[in-house]
Amino acid sequence: MTDDVVIKPVYEQALQLYDAMKKQSTNGRYSGSITKTYRDLGLANGNYTAITRLLLGVGAITCEQRGARNIESIYKVDERPTLEELSSVTLTTRPKADTVLYEQRLADLDKRIGRLDIVKALANLESRVSKLENERGTNA
């Protein structure tokens, strides 16, 4: 461990959860409820998402089957992460898929129309159509 790695409680808790999952695993597979294991360790509820994302982010655990009410989760439990590996993962929440999709659609739309003032463009088009209709005598 290097001196520049800050040992945050969330990293220590991630290692505690990993160790508990490893202990409960059979043939490198943890079956059960991560939330129950987490609660049994007495870890702070507010860190649950950050801790599970840390372990997933460094590849310490891999979800093979997501649990439900009466279905156990199954995780492959790989190598125990180092503090350096844990500290390399960002703890911020990632954007939801629909947010990413809308951001991309907005960027694509911006590329297509750029700084076009649609209201002004439609008003211009309307006046040109009206002018042509007046010239041809075909007012609608």
Buried (B, 14 or more C-beta within 10 A) or exposed (E): EEEEBEEBEBBBBBBBBBEBBBEBBEEEBBBBEBEEBBEEEEBEEEBBEBBBBBBBBBEBBEEEEEBEEEEBBBBBBBEEBBBEBBBEBEBEEEEEEEEEEEEEEEEEEEEEEEEEEEEEEEEEEEEEEEEEEEEEEEEE
